[in-house]
Amino acid sequence: MSQVNRRDFLRVAAVAVGSGVALKASQPGAEATVWQIDPALCVQCGRCATNCVINPSAVKCVHSYPICGYCDLCGAYLQPAAKTRDTGAESQLCPMAAIQRTHIEGVYYQYTIDEELCVGCGKCVKGCAMFGNGSLYLQVKRDLCVNCNDCAIARECPSGAMHRVPLSESYLLKTDPPPEAQG
């Protein structure tokens, strides 16, 4: 008999629990709930990448384009000690190269997140918050999440940023610069 590791066991259990949530949601008067990260509470601890029963994590980096500065020197894209501002792997902060940099004009660049590569580690989010305007944040992608009843990420989240919300509520999004950045 083969050994079942903890992650595989939790993945099967999560699917079973998710089926139960779907059954409950189909009952009259019951609204399904989903997991969501409050970007104002998230401290980018990296636990979303390591505690999710899905591998890679259902948590992904999201980019708020309305508040992005389109910087040449992007703290989310480049290593703090990068010698050059280029797309070389040695210069990139993301360990998975999930951030794509596209030149717009002059010193302006657009940054997009490749969700297939993103593991939800939060390194880029932390870099953006420390050296930028906080336009990157983490969020649970509902199409990937198996909606565990007892989310392993929520149990390990040191800031309490992960919580359940009714499915009818939209994602918590960052759309405005933080008050301290407004001047």
HELIX and SHEET records of a PDB file:
HELIX    1   1 ARG A    6  ALA A   25  1                                  20    
HELIX    2   2 ARG A   47  ASN A   51  1                                   5    
HELIX    3   3 TYR A   65  ILE A   67  5                                   3    
HELIX    4   4 LYS A  123  PHE A  131  1                                   9    
HELIX    5   5 ALA A  152  GLU A  156  1                                   5    
HELIX    6   6 PRO A  179  ALA A  181  5                                   3    
SHEET    1   A 2 THR A  33  ILE A  37  0                                        
SHEET    2   A 2 MET A 162  PRO A 166 -1                                        
SHEET    1   B 2 VAL A  59  HIS A  63  0                                        
SHEET    2   B 2 LEU A 136  VAL A 140 -1                                        
SHEET    1   C 2 ILE A  99  GLU A 105  0                                        
SHEET    2   C 2 TYR A 108  ILE A 113 -1                                        
END                                                                             
